[in-house]
């Protein structure tokens, strides 16, 4: 196994900044699929996607707590934080891209790839990154042209780096302002509690929780709290049945689950502002949505920088974006062959 490439606080902070971008990069695709579902249909699929989206907010909060604890500063408004879709994930996985898609078998397959629990096939955490010319965000912040096979491997690297840097700087690494920590007083997701990070143990627990809840990397189908890991939540949509405790990974034995792929608005995949007729109501709606989403990211940035009471409002704001989604998703996009409009997530510069 490749030894951690994280040797100091600055490199650790670079990884944690990438982890925040990684956790956020999944939210626009999940929300796009969620809001593409027609009203009163596909309740099972809608519930699964909504739960995962809220838990990604929990993951984002946990990473922010670790970053603040080691003296970093979360900033969700910095240029490049929001990817240009389609995009590779910020941990460097290069065998798939993430698109903004309506709910579909292709979207669910991508969600399973995002949350995949597998370790790298050759046992090395870091793998060579081919020069694909694709829309790569970041890979390893410390090892040029190297990437991670999965989100679980990415977090394993950060945890090992935390341990290394903490050992090299005994008593010095966790120097952040405790007032910047978000506690369960300010955020409740139903899928786990916020962990206040004050030392190495709490930092490792927070990061291990993210990997376990997302991919089930070491814990199997259910995470350490007994909740179904994200990967297996999405597998239910592919396999058409809910998991029960004790089930094998590819053999859920619970109640049937059905998805009507036709009861979904046919949103144009990864639409861009340039796809909208200049001066049209749809173009104005897309720009307004992007501004609102930028405001949501600014609100999160404030919450993670000393105003944790704003986090609950930010979660509510995420779902108040519904009206903006509907103004786009419910309407055909001219010249797109019958496809509908959708948010582009091209976020204008904002001030947190």
ZADO-1210 file (C-alpha; in nm, 4 decimals, padded with zeros to 6 digits):
<atoms>
<atom x="00.0000" y="00.0000" z="00.0000" code="UNK" pos="1"/>
<atom x="00.1336" y="00.3432" z="-00.0912" code="UNK" pos="2"/>
<atom x="00.2323" y="00.5498" z="00.2134" code="UNK" pos="3"/>
<atom x="00.0451" y="00.8742" z="00.2704" code="UNK" pos="4"/>
<atom x="00.1706" y="01.1664" z="00.0658" code="UNK" pos="5"/>
<atom x="00.0510" y="01.4169" z="00.3274" code="UNK" pos="6"/>
<atom x="00.3512" y="01.5483" z="00.5177" code="UNK" pos="7"/>
<atom x="00.2425" y="01.8762" z="00.6783" code="UNK" pos="8"/>
<atom x="-00.0508" y="02.0937" z="00.7800" code="UNK" pos="9"/>
<atom x="-00.0683" y="02.2811" z="00.4482" code="UNK" pos="10"/>
<atom x="-00.0945" y="01.9575" z="00.2513" code="UNK" pos="11"/>
<atom x="-00.3555" y="01.8256" z="00.4934" code="UNK" pos="12"/>
<atom x="-00.5603" y="02.1434" z="00.4499" code="UNK" pos="13"/>
<atom x="-00.5342" y="02.1073" z="00.0701" code="UNK" pos="14"/>
<atom x="-00.6836" y="01.7588" z="00.0968" code="UNK" pos="15"/>
<atom x="-00.9622" y="01.8756" z="00.3244" code="UNK" pos="16"/>
<atom x="-01.0462" y="02.1599" z="00.0842" code="UNK" pos="17"/>
<atom x="-01.0646" y="01.8996" z="-00.1935" code="UNK" pos="18"/>
<atom x="-01.2867" y="01.6842" z="00.0292" code="UNK" pos="19"/>
<atom x="-01.5311" y="01.9719" z="00.0680" code="UNK" pos="20"/>
<atom x="-01.5402" y="02.0148" z="-00.3102" code="UNK" pos="21"/>
<atom x="-01.5898" y="01.6384" z="-00.3453" code="UNK" pos="22"/>
<atom x="-01.8834" y="01.6224" z="-00.1054" code="UNK" pos="23"/>
<atom x="-02.0491" y="01.9204" z="-00.2696" code="UNK" pos="24"/>
<atom x="-01.9920" y="01.7925" z="-00.6261" code="UNK" pos="25"/>
<atom x="-02.2484" y="01.5168" z="-00.5666" code="UNK" pos="26"/>
<atom x="-02.5277" y="01.7489" z="-00.4521" code="UNK" pos="27"/>
<atom x="-02.6232" y="01.9151" z="-00.7863" code="UNK" pos="28"/>
<atom x="-02.6534" y="01.5760" z="-00.9654" code="UNK" pos="29"/>
<atom x="-02.8604" y="01.4306" z="-00.6828" code="UNK" pos="30"/>
<atom x="-03.0893" y="01.7343" z="-00.6698" code="UNK" pos="31"/>
<atom x="-03.1315" y="01.7390" z="-01.0482" code="UNK" pos="32"/>
<atom x="-03.2456" y="01.3759" z="-01.0471" code="UNK" pos="33"/>
<atom x="-03.4698" y="01.4377" z="-00.7460" code="UNK" pos="34"/>
<atom x="-03.6508" y="01.7356" z="-00.8945" code="UNK" pos="35"/>
<atom x="-03.6860" y="01.5731" z="-01.2353" code="UNK" pos="36"/>
<atom x="-03.9373" y="01.3286" z="-01.0839" code="UNK" pos="37"/>
<atom x="-04.2949" y="01.4251" z="-01.1663" code="UNK" pos="38"/>
<atom x="-04.5154" y="01.5167" z="-00.8709" code="UNK" pos="39"/>
<atom x="-04.6872" y="01.2274" z="-00.6882" code="UNK" pos="40"/>
<atom x="-04.4818" y="00.9621" z="-00.8730" code="UNK" pos="41"/>
<atom x="-04.1783" y="00.7496" z="-00.7861" code="UNK" pos="42"/>
<atom x="-04.2060" y="00.8138" z="-00.4140" code="UNK" pos="43"/>
<atom x="-03.9533" y="00.5402" z="-00.3289" code="UNK" pos="44"/>
<atom x="-03.6858" y="00.6801" z="-00.5581" code="UNK" pos="45"/>
<atom x="-03.7553" y="01.0376" z="-00.4475" code="UNK" pos="46"/>
<atom x="-03.7187" y="00.9424" z="-00.0808" code="UNK" pos="47"/>
<atom x="-03.3902" y="00.7596" z="-00.1385" code="UNK" pos="48"/>
<atom x="-03.2352" y="01.0476" z="-00.3315" code="UNK" pos="49"/>
<atom x="-03.3570" y="01.3105" z="-00.0841" code="UNK" pos="50"/>
<atom x="-03.2142" y="01.1205" z="00.2140" code="UNK" pos="51"/>
<atom x="-02.8764" y="01.0860" z="00.0437" code="UNK" pos="52"/>
<atom x="-02.8699" y="01.4565" z="-00.0512" code="UNK" pos="53"/>
<atom x="-02.9328" y="01.5608" z="00.3096" code="UNK" pos="54"/>
<atom x="-02.6637" y="01.3196" z="00.4312" code="UNK" pos="55"/>
<atom x="-02.4186" y="01.4728" z="00.1832" code="UNK" pos="56"/>
<atom x="-02.4852" y="01.8002" z="00.3657" code="UNK" pos="57"/>
<atom x="-02.3921" y="01.6188" z="00.6860" code="UNK" pos="58"/>
<atom x="-02.0698" y="01.4995" z="00.5229" code="UNK" pos="59"/>
<atom x="-01.9921" y="01.8524" z="00.4061" code="UNK" pos="60"/>
<atom x="-02.0427" y="01.9727" z="00.7634" code="UNK" pos="61"/>
<atom x="-01.8158" y="01.7033" z="00.9070" code="UNK" pos="62"/>
<atom x="-01.5345" y="01.7914" z="00.6669" code="UNK" pos="63"/>
<atom x="-01.5794" y="02.1596" z="00.7555" code="UNK" pos="64"/>
<atom x="-01.5461" y="02.0715" z="01.1242" code="UNK" pos="65"/>
<atom x="-01.2200" y="01.8846" z="01.0600" code="UNK" pos="66"/>
<atom x="-01.0892" y="02.1676" z="00.8414" code="UNK" pos="67"/>
<atom x="-01.1734" y="02.4279" z="01.1042" code="UNK" pos="68"/>
<atom x="-01.0193" y="02.2153" z="01.3796" code="UNK" pos="69"/>
<atom x="-00.6786" y="02.2118" z="01.2076" code="UNK" pos="70"/>
<atom x="-00.6818" y="02.5840" z="01.1362" code="UNK" pos="71"/>
<atom x="-00.8216" y="02.5864" z="00.7830" code="UNK" pos="72"/>
<atom x="-01.1008" y="02.8057" z="00.6494" code="UNK" pos="73"/>
<atom x="-01.3952" y="02.6585" z="00.4572" code="UNK" pos="74"/>
<atom x="-01.4903" y="02.8575" z="00.1475" code="UNK" pos="75"/>
<atom x="-01.7654" y="02.7269" z="-00.0774" code="UNK" pos="76"/>
<atom x="-01.7656" y="03.0480" z="-00.2812" code="UNK" pos="77"/>
<atom x="-01.4127" y="03.0281" z="-00.4179" code="UNK" pos="78"/>
<atom x="-01.3712" y="03.0080" z="-00.7972" code="UNK" pos="79"/>
<atom x="-01.3786" y="02.6492" z="-00.9206" code="UNK" pos="80"/>
<atom x="-01.5495" y="02.5080" z="-00.6129" code="UNK" pos="81"/>
<atom x="-01.8571" y="02.4153" z="-00.8170" code="UNK" pos="82"/>
<atom x="-01.7565" y="02.1863" z="-01.1034" code="UNK" pos="83"/>
<atom x="-01.8424" y="02.2434" z="-01.4655" code="UNK" pos="84"/>
<atom x="-02.0629" y="01.9458" z="-01.5462" code="UNK" pos="85"/>
<atom x="-01.9932" y="01.6918" z="-01.6862" code="UNK" pos="86"/>
<atom x="-01.6973" y="01.6576" z="-01.4526" code="UNK" pos="87"/>
<atom x="-01.4724" y="01.4045" z="-01.2909" code="UNK" pos="88"/>
<atom x="-01.4956" y="01.3879" z="-00.9138" code="UNK" pos="89"/>
<atom x="-01.2366" y="01.5857" z="-00.7175" code="UNK" pos="90"/>
<atom x="-01.0666" y="01.2688" z="-00.5871" code="UNK" pos="91"/>
<atom x="-00.9507" y="01.1884" z="-00.9408" code="UNK" pos="92"/>
<atom x="-01.1683" y="00.8921" z="-01.0429" code="UNK" pos="93"/>
<atom x="-01.1320" y="00.8924" z="-01.4207" code="UNK" pos="94"/>
<atom x="-01.3419" y="00.5978" z="-01.5434" code="UNK" pos="95"/>
<atom x="-01.6686" y="00.7950" z="-01.5317" code="UNK" pos="96"/>
<atom x="-01.7932" y="01.1522" z="-01.5368" code="UNK" pos="97"/>
<atom x="-02.0738" y="01.3011" z="-01.3329" code="UNK" pos="98"/>
<atom x="-02.3525" y="01.4690" z="-01.5301" code="UNK" pos="99"/>
<atom x="-02.6629" y="01.6649" z="-01.4408" code="UNK" pos="100"/>
<atom x="-02.9223" y="01.4073" z="-01.5477" code="UNK" pos="101"/>
<atom x="-03.2900" y="01.3394" z="-01.4879" code="UNK" pos="102"/>
<atom x="-03.3679" y="01.0250" z="-01.2914" code="UNK" pos="103"/>
<atom x="-03.2829" y="00.7376" z="-01.5256" code="UNK" pos="104"/>
<atom x="-03.0959" y="00.4069" z="-01.5219" code="UNK" pos="105"/>
<atom x="-02.7876" y="00.5994" z="-01.6389" code="UNK" pos="106"/>
<atom x="-02.8164" y="00.8457" z="-01.3508" code="UNK" pos="107"/>
<atom x="-02.8513" y="00.5661" z="-01.0936" code="UNK" pos="108"/>
<atom x="-02.5515" y="00.3854" z="-01.2421" code="UNK" pos="109"/>
<atom x="-02.3478" y="00.7040" z="-01.2009" code="UNK" pos="110"/>
<atom x="-02.4669" y="00.7396" z="-00.8411" code="UNK" pos="111"/>
<atom x="-02.3491" y="00.3838" z="-00.7712" code="UNK" pos="112"/>
<atom x="-02.0112" y="00.4654" z="-00.9242" code="UNK" pos="113"/>
<atom x="-01.9840" y="00.7772" z="-00.7084" code="UNK" pos="114"/>
<atom x="-02.0503" y="00.5760" z="-00.3930" code="UNK" pos="115"/>
<atom x="-01.8715" y="00.2544" z="-00.4911" code="UNK" pos="116"/>
<atom x="-01.7174" y="00.0654" z="-00.1997" code="UNK" pos="117"/>
<atom x="-01.4421" y="-00.1148" z="-00.3851" code="UNK" pos="118"/>
<atom x="-01.0755" y="-00.0752" z="-00.3154" code="UNK" pos="119"/>
<atom x="-00.8273" y="-00.0117" z="-00.5907" code="UNK" pos="120"/>
<atom x="-00.7690" y="-00.3291" z="-00.7957" code="UNK" pos="121"/>
<atom x="-00.3918" y="-00.3356" z="-00.7433" code="UNK" pos="122"/>
<atom x="-00.4064" y="-00.2540" z="-00.3694" code="UNK" pos="123"/>
<atom x="-00.2342" y="00.0817" z="-00.4147" code="UNK" pos="124"/>
<atom x="-00.4367" y="00.3755" z="-00.2931" code="UNK" pos="125"/>
<atom x="-00.2848" y="00.6132" z="-00.5479" code="UNK" pos="126"/>
<atom x="-00.3114" y="00.5256" z="-00.9167" code="UNK" pos="127"/>
<atom x="-00.1597" y="00.6876" z="-01.2234" code="UNK" pos="128"/>
<atom x="-00.3840" y="00.9487" z="-01.3825" code="UNK" pos="129"/>
<atom x="-00.3819" y="00.9283" z="-01.7625" code="UNK" pos="130"/>
<atom x="-00.3648" y="01.2507" z="-01.9605" code="UNK" pos="131"/>
<atom x="-00.7226" y="01.2326" z="-02.0838" code="UNK" pos="132"/>
<atom x="-00.7749" y="01.6005" z="-02.1509" code="UNK" pos="133"/>
<atom x="-01.1106" y="01.5687" z="-01.9734" code="UNK" pos="134"/>
<atom x="-01.2677" y="01.8059" z="-01.7215" code="UNK" pos="135"/>
<atom x="-01.0517" y="01.6986" z="-01.4269" code="UNK" pos="136"/>
<atom x="-01.1025" y="01.9027" z="-01.1107" code="UNK" pos="137"/>
<atom x="-00.8264" y="01.7808" z="-00.8817" code="UNK" pos="138"/>
<atom x="-00.6678" y="01.4476" z="-00.8072" code="UNK" pos="139"/>
<atom x="-00.4104" y="01.4109" z="-00.5330" code="UNK" pos="140"/>
<atom x="-00.3205" y="01.7590" z="-00.4032" code="UNK" pos="141"/>
<atom x="00.0272" y="01.6311" z="-00.3163" code="UNK" pos="142"/>
<atom x="00.1161" y="01.3690" z="-00.5797" code="UNK" pos="143"/>
<atom x="00.1124" y="01.5086" z="-00.9324" code="UNK" pos="144"/>
<atom x="-00.0807" y="01.3061" z="-01.1912" code="UNK" pos="145"/>
<atom x="-00.2007" y="01.0571" z="-00.9316" code="UNK" pos="146"/>
<atom x="-00.5614" y="00.9774" z="-00.8476" code="UNK" pos="147"/>
<atom x="-00.7757" y="00.7738" z="-00.6115" code="UNK" pos="148"/>
<atom x="-00.9907" y="00.4785" z="-00.7101" code="UNK" pos="149"/>
<atom x="-01.2793" y="00.5629" z="-00.4794" code="UNK" pos="150"/>
<atom x="-01.4008" y="00.8132" z="-00.2233" code="UNK" pos="151"/>
<atom x="-01.3211" y="00.5607" z="00.0494" code="UNK" pos="152"/>
<atom x="-00.9572" y="00.5433" z="-00.0606" code="UNK" pos="153"/>
<atom x="-00.9426" y="00.9246" z="-00.0704" code="UNK" pos="154"/>
<atom x="-01.0576" y="00.9493" z="00.2902" code="UNK" pos="155"/>
<atom x="-00.8202" y="00.6715" z="00.3964" code="UNK" pos="156"/>
<atom x="-00.5383" y="00.8916" z="00.2645" code="UNK" pos="157"/>
<atom x="-00.6595" y="01.1906" z="00.4661" code="UNK" pos="158"/>
<atom x="-00.6938" y="00.9867" z="00.7851" code="UNK" pos="159"/>
<atom x="-00.3429" y="00.8471" z="00.7495" code="UNK" pos="160"/>
<atom x="-00.2159" y="01.1990" z="00.6808" code="UNK" pos="161"/>
<atom x="-00.3930" y="01.3323" z="00.9889" code="UNK" pos="162"/>
<atom x="-00.2233" y="01.0711" z="01.2023" code="UNK" pos="163"/>
<atom x="00.1158" y="01.1469" z="01.0489" code="UNK" pos="164"/>
<atom x="00.0939" y="01.5246" z="01.0890" code="UNK" pos="165"/>
<atom x="-00.0499" y="01.4979" z="01.4411" code="UNK" pos="166"/>
<atom x="00.2426" y="01.2761" z="01.5418" code="UNK" pos="167"/>
<atom x="00.4901" y="01.5229" z="01.3899" code="UNK" pos="168"/>
<atom x="00.3267" y="01.8197" z="01.5652" code="UNK" pos="169"/>
<atom x="00.2158" y="01.6832" z="01.9028" code="UNK" pos="170"/>
<atom x="-00.0348" y="01.9130" z="02.0651" code="UNK" pos="171"/>
<atom x="-00.0192" y="02.1658" z="01.7799" code="UNK" pos="172"/>
<atom x="-00.2293" y="02.0373" z="01.4916" code="UNK" pos="173"/>
<atom x="-00.5737" y="02.1030" z="01.6385" code="UNK" pos="174"/>
<atom x="-00.5413" y="02.4778" z="01.6806" code="UNK" pos="175"/>
<atom x="-00.8704" y="02.5940" z="01.5293" code="UNK" pos="176"/>
<atom x="-01.1283" y="02.8143" z="01.6992" code="UNK" pos="177"/>
<atom x="-01.3805" y="02.5883" z="01.8800" code="UNK" pos="178"/>
<atom x="-01.6533" y="02.8470" z="01.8089" code="UNK" pos="179"/>
<atom x="-01.6403" y="02.7455" z="01.4412" code="UNK" pos="180"/>
<atom x="-01.7474" y="02.3902" z="01.5188" code="UNK" pos="181"/>
<atom x="-02.0981" y="02.2917" z="01.4113" code="UNK" pos="182"/>
<atom x="-02.2685" y="02.0672" z="01.6658" code="UNK" pos="183"/>
<atom x="-02.5853" y="01.8587" z="01.6530" code="UNK" pos="184"/>
<atom x="-02.7589" y="02.1580" z="01.8104" code="UNK" pos="185"/>
<atom x="-02.7449" y="02.3228" z="01.4687" code="UNK" pos="186"/>
<atom x="-02.7909" y="02.0321" z="01.2292" code="UNK" pos="187"/>
<atom x="-02.9878" y="01.7088" z="01.2344" code="UNK" pos="188"/>
<atom x="-03.0172" y="01.4861" z="00.9296" code="UNK" pos="189"/>
<atom x="-03.1766" y="01.1710" z="01.0702" code="UNK" pos="190"/>
<atom x="-02.8858" y="00.9751" z="00.9250" code="UNK" pos="191"/>
<atom x="-02.6241" y="01.0491" z="01.1881" code="UNK" pos="192"/>
<atom x="-02.5076" y="01.3166" z="01.4276" code="UNK" pos="193"/>
<atom x="-02.2617" y="01.5954" z="01.3663" code="UNK" pos="194"/>
<atom x="-01.9269" y="01.5209" z="01.5328" code="UNK" pos="195"/>
<atom x="-01.7553" y="01.8156" z="01.6996" code="UNK" pos="196"/>
<atom x="-01.3837" y="01.7861" z="01.6166" code="UNK" pos="197"/>
<atom x="-01.1315" y="01.8772" z="01.8843" code="UNK" pos="198"/>
<atom x="-00.8549" y="01.6178" z="01.8494" code="UNK" pos="199"/>
<atom x="-00.7226" y="01.3299" z="01.6392" code="UNK" pos="200"/>
<atom x="-00.9772" y="01.0800" z="01.7657" code="UNK" pos="201"/>
<atom x="-01.2805" y="01.2956" z="01.6835" code="UNK" pos="202"/>
<atom x="-01.1330" y="01.3956" z="01.3457" code="UNK" pos="203"/>
<atom x="-01.0792" y="01.0322" z="01.2474" code="UNK" pos="204"/>
<atom x="-01.4282" y="00.9389" z="01.3666" code="UNK" pos="205"/>
<atom x="-01.5792" y="01.2140" z="01.1524" code="UNK" pos="206"/>
<atom x="-01.3940" y="01.1093" z="00.8364" code="UNK" pos="207"/>
<atom x="-01.4500" y="00.7376" z="00.8923" code="UNK" pos="208"/>
<atom x="-01.8206" y="00.8082" z="00.9352" code="UNK" pos="209"/>
<atom x="-01.8321" y="00.9771" z="00.5935" code="UNK" pos="210"/>
<atom x="-01.6661" y="00.6818" z="00.4197" code="UNK" pos="211"/>
<atom x="-01.8819" y="00.4268" z="00.6030" code="UNK" pos="212"/>
<atom x="-02.2105" y="00.6053" z="00.5395" code="UNK" pos="213"/>
<atom x="-02.1343" y="00.6660" z="00.1745" code="UNK" pos="214"/>
<atom x="-01.9654" y="00.3535" z="00.0518" code="UNK" pos="215"/>
<atom x="-01.9706" y="00.1001" z="00.3305" code="UNK" pos="216"/>
<atom x="-01.5991" y="00.0575" z="00.2580" code="UNK" pos="217"/>
<atom x="-01.5233" y="-00.1496" z="00.5655" code="UNK" pos="218"/>
<atom x="-01.8616" y="-00.2031" z="00.7274" code="UNK" pos="219"/>
<atom x="-02.0588" y="-00.3725" z="00.4494" code="UNK" pos="220"/>
<atom x="-02.4169" y="-00.2945" z="00.3501" code="UNK" pos="221"/>
<atom x="-02.4954" y="-00.0960" z="00.6656" code="UNK" pos="222"/>
<atom x="-02.2802" y="00.1719" z="00.8244" code="UNK" pos="223"/>
<atom x="-02.1626" y="00.1662" z="01.1849" code="UNK" pos="224"/>
<atom x="-02.4933" y="00.3209" z="01.2987" code="UNK" pos="225"/>
<atom x="-02.6951" y="00.0501" z="01.1258" code="UNK" pos="226"/>
<atom x="-02.8037" y="00.2772" z="00.8396" code="UNK" pos="227"/>
<atom x="-02.7915" y="00.1527" z="00.4821" code="UNK" pos="228"/>
<atom x="-02.4841" y="00.2962" z="00.3077" code="UNK" pos="229"/>
<atom x="-02.5480" y="00.5255" z="00.0107" code="UNK" pos="230"/>
<atom x="-02.4159" y="00.2773" z="-00.2429" code="UNK" pos="231"/>
<atom x="-02.6681" y="00.0173" z="-00.1354" code="UNK" pos="232"/>
<atom x="-02.9510" y="00.2702" z="-00.1174" code="UNK" pos="233"/>
<atom x="-02.8961" y="00.3343" z="-00.4872" code="UNK" pos="234"/>
<atom x="-02.8507" y="-00.0358" z="-00.5637" code="UNK" pos="235"/>
<atom x="-03.2084" y="-00.0845" z="-00.4441" code="UNK" pos="236"/>
<atom x="-03.3234" y="00.1251" z="-00.7411" code="UNK" pos="237"/>
<atom x="-03.1324" y="-00.1052" z="-00.9745" code="UNK" pos="238"/>
<atom x="-03.2367" y="-00.4317" z="-00.8125" code="UNK" pos="239"/>
<atom x="-03.6005" y="-00.3382" z="-00.7501" code="UNK" pos="240"/>
<atom x="-03.6132" y="-00.4443" z="-00.3882" code="UNK" pos="241"/>
<atom x="-03.5252" y="-00.3069" z="-00.0445" code="UNK" pos="242"/>
<atom x="-03.2434" y="-00.4516" z="00.1647" code="UNK" pos="243"/>
<atom x="-03.3031" y="-00.6169" z="00.4985" code="UNK" pos="244"/>
<atom x="-03.0473" y="-00.6626" z="00.7748" code="UNK" pos="245"/>
<atom x="-02.8372" y="-00.9696" z="00.6965" code="UNK" pos="246"/>
<atom x="-02.8849" y="-00.9537" z="00.3189" code="UNK" pos="247"/>
<atom x="-02.5942" y="-01.0173" z="00.0847" code="UNK" pos="248"/>
<atom x="-02.4820" y="-00.7185" z="-00.1258" code="UNK" pos="249"/>
<atom x="-02.6486" y="-00.8259" z="-00.4513" code="UNK" pos="250"/>
<atom x="-02.9485" y="-01.0069" z="-00.3026" code="UNK" pos="251"/>
<atom x="-03.1895" y="-00.7739" z="-00.1192" code="UNK" pos="252"/>
<atom x="-03.4834" y="-00.9644" z="00.0291" code="UNK" pos="253"/>
<atom x="-03.7125" y="-00.6828" z="00.1423" code="UNK" pos="254"/>
<atom x="-04.0255" y="-00.5310" z="-00.0075" code="UNK" pos="255"/>
<atom x="-04.0392" y="-00.4690" z="-00.3844" code="UNK" pos="256"/>
<atom x="-03.9423" y="-00.1247" z="-00.5077" code="UNK" pos="257"/>
<atom x="-04.0507" y="-00.0019" z="-00.8478" code="UNK" pos="258"/>
<atom x="-03.9332" y="00.2933" z="-01.0571" code="UNK" pos="259"/>
<atom x="-04.1352" y="00.4314" z="-01.3467" code="UNK" pos="260"/>
<atom x="-03.8639" y="00.5845" z="-01.5621" code="UNK" pos="261"/>
<atom x="-04.1272" y="00.7477" z="-01.7839" code="UNK" pos="262"/>
<atom x="-04.2691" y="00.9591" z="-01.4992" code="UNK" pos="263"/>
<atom x="-03.9701" y="01.1905" z="-01.5172" code="UNK" pos="264"/>
<atom x="-03.9201" y="01.5182" z="-01.7010" code="UNK" pos="265"/>
<atom x="-03.6714" y="01.4579" z="-01.9872" code="UNK" pos="266"/>
<atom x="-03.4160" y="01.7161" z="-01.8749" code="UNK" pos="267"/>
<atom x="-03.1319" y="01.7972" z="-02.1136" code="UNK" pos="268"/>
<atom x="-02.8170" y="01.6345" z="-01.9771" code="UNK" pos="269"/>
<atom x="-02.5694" y="01.8858" z="-01.8335" code="UNK" pos="270"/>
<atom x="-02.7310" y="02.1908" z="-01.9927" code="UNK" pos="271"/>
<atom x="-02.5250" y="02.5094" z="-02.0116" code="UNK" pos="272"/>
<atom x="-02.6349" y="02.8728" z="-02.0200" code="UNK" pos="273"/>
<atom x="-02.5292" y="02.8834" z="-02.3834" code="UNK" pos="274"/>
<atom x="-02.8082" y="02.6339" z="-02.4612" code="UNK" pos="275"/>
<atom x="-03.0762" y="02.8865" z="-02.3649" code="UNK" pos="276"/>
<atom x="-03.2118" y="03.1358" z="-02.6211" code="UNK" pos="277"/>
<atom x="-03.0594" y="03.4732" z="-02.5400" code="UNK" pos="278"/>
<atom x="-03.3071" y="03.7036" z="-02.3696" code="UNK" pos="279"/>
<atom x="-03.5633" y="03.4283" z="-02.3137" code="UNK" pos="280"/>
<atom x="-03.7589" y="03.3656" z="-01.9945" code="UNK" pos="281"/>
<atom x="-03.5815" y="03.0313" z="-01.9599" code="UNK" pos="282"/>
<atom x="-03.2402" y="03.1973" z="-01.9813" code="UNK" pos="283"/>
<atom x="-03.3467" y="03.4443" z="-01.7125" code="UNK" pos="284"/>
<atom x="-03.4770" y="03.1580" z="-01.4960" code="UNK" pos="285"/>
<atom x="-03.1474" y="02.9673" z="-01.5345" code="UNK" pos="286"/>
<atom x="-02.9446" y="03.2737" z="-01.4366" code="UNK" pos="287"/>
<atom x="-03.1726" y="03.3435" z="-01.1410" code="UNK" pos="288"/>
<atom x="-03.1365" y="02.9854" z="-01.0224" code="UNK" pos="289"/>
<atom x="-02.7573" y="03.0068" z="-01.0421" code="UNK" pos="290"/>
<atom x="-02.7633" y="03.3281" z="-00.8369" code="UNK" pos="291"/>
<atom x="-02.9856" y="03.1617" z="-00.5753" code="UNK" pos="292"/>
<atom x="-02.7547" y="02.8629" z="-00.5583" code="UNK" pos="293"/>
<atom x="-02.4604" y="03.0966" z="-00.5133" code="UNK" pos="294"/>
<atom x="-02.6471" y="03.2524" z="-00.2214" code="UNK" pos="295"/>
<atom x="-02.6973" y="02.9048" z="-00.0735" code="UNK" pos="296"/>
<atom x="-02.3210" y="02.8410" z="-00.0915" code="UNK" pos="297"/>
<atom x="-02.2514" y="03.1799" z="00.0675" code="UNK" pos="298"/>
<atom x="-02.4895" y="03.0925" z="00.3503" code="UNK" pos="299"/>
<atom x="-02.3066" y="02.7632" z="00.4066" code="UNK" pos="300"/>
<atom x="-01.9730" y="02.9446" z="00.4069" code="UNK" pos="301"/>
<atom x="-02.0972" y="03.1778" z="00.6800" code="UNK" pos="302"/>
<atom x="-02.2299" y="02.8810" z="00.8785" code="UNK" pos="303"/>
<atom x="-01.8906" y="02.7096" z="00.8630" code="UNK" pos="304"/>
<atom x="-01.7028" y="03.0266" z="00.9591" code="UNK" pos="305"/>
<atom x="-01.8405" y="03.1087" z="01.3007" code="UNK" pos="306"/>
<atom x="-02.2173" y="03.1265" z="01.2463" code="UNK" pos="307"/>
<atom x="-02.3290" y="02.7645" z="01.2871" code="UNK" pos="308"/>
<atom x="-02.6862" y="02.8762" z="01.3614" code="UNK" pos="309"/>
<atom x="-02.7207" y="02.9453" z="00.9869" code="UNK" pos="310"/>
<atom x="-02.6749" y="02.5814" z="00.8901" code="UNK" pos="311"/>
<atom x="-03.0361" y="02.4768" z="00.9469" code="UNK" pos="312"/>
<atom x="-03.1446" y="02.7706" z="00.7331" code="UNK" pos="313"/>
<atom x="-02.9008" y="02.6609" z="00.4620" code="UNK" pos="314"/>
<atom x="-03.0527" y="02.3112" z="00.4549" code="UNK" pos="315"/>
<atom x="-03.3984" y="02.4641" z="00.4206" code="UNK" pos="316"/>
<atom x="-03.2650" y="02.6906" z="00.1462" code="UNK" pos="317"/>
<atom x="-03.1401" y="02.3855" z="-00.0439" code="UNK" pos="318"/>
<atom x="-03.4938" y="02.2547" z="-00.0702" code="UNK" pos="319"/>
<atom x="-03.6429" y="02.5992" z="-00.1331" code="UNK" pos="320"/>
<atom x="-03.4558" y="02.5753" z="-00.4620" code="UNK" pos="321"/>
<atom x="-03.7489" y="02.3585" z="-00.5699" code="UNK" pos="322"/>
<atom x="-03.9290" y="02.6532" z="-00.7273" code="UNK" pos="323"/>
<atom x="-03.6227" y="02.7428" z="-00.9320" code="UNK" pos="324"/>
<atom x="-03.5855" y="02.3825" z="-01.0446" code="UNK" pos="325"/>
<atom x="-03.9508" y="02.3648" z="-01.1444" code="UNK" pos="326"/>
<atom x="-03.9355" y="02.6855" z="-01.3497" code="UNK" pos="327"/>
<atom x="-03.6756" y="02.5099" z="-01.5623" code="UNK" pos="328"/>
<atom x="-03.7421" y="02.1374" z="-01.5483" code="UNK" pos="329"/>
<atom x="-04.1126" y="02.1594" z="-01.6305" code="UNK" pos="330"/>
<atom x="-04.0490" y="02.3481" z="-01.9561" code="UNK" pos="331"/>
<atom x="-03.9206" y="02.2272" z="-02.2953" code="UNK" pos="332"/>
<atom x="-03.5918" y="02.3805" z="-02.4077" code="UNK" pos="333"/>
<atom x="-03.6226" y="02.5144" z="-02.7634" code="UNK" pos="334"/>
<atom x="-03.4002" y="02.3429" z="-03.0168" code="UNK" pos="335"/>
<atom x="-03.3138" y="02.0492" z="-02.7908" code="UNK" pos="336"/>
<atom x="-03.5222" y="01.7776" z="-02.9564" code="UNK" pos="337"/>
<atom x="-03.7934" y="01.7684" z="-02.6920" code="UNK" pos="338"/>
<atom x="-03.5612" y="01.7813" z="-02.3928" code="UNK" pos="339"/>
<atom x="-03.6498" y="02.0063" z="-02.1010" code="UNK" pos="340"/>
<atom x="-03.4529" y="02.2844" z="-01.9390" code="UNK" pos="341"/>
<atom x="-03.2523" y="02.2324" z="-01.6232" code="UNK" pos="342"/>
<atom x="-03.0182" y="02.4195" z="-01.3891" code="UNK" pos="343"/>
<atom x="-02.6637" y="02.4666" z="-01.5173" code="UNK" pos="344"/>
<atom x="-02.4926" y="02.5416" z="-01.1835" code="UNK" pos="345"/>
<atom x="-02.2709" y="02.8031" z="-01.3483" code="UNK" pos="346"/>
<atom x="-02.2391" y="03.0085" z="-01.0339" code="UNK" pos="347"/>
<atom x="-02.1589" y="03.3806" z="-01.0532" code="UNK" pos="348"/>
<atom x="-01.9012" y="03.5235" z="-00.8172" code="UNK" pos="349"/>
<atom x="-02.0525" y="03.5718" z="-00.4732" code="UNK" pos="350"/>
<atom x="-01.9408" y="03.7250" z="-00.1460" code="UNK" pos="351"/>
<atom x="-01.9938" y="03.5038" z="00.1601" code="UNK" pos="352"/>
</atoms>
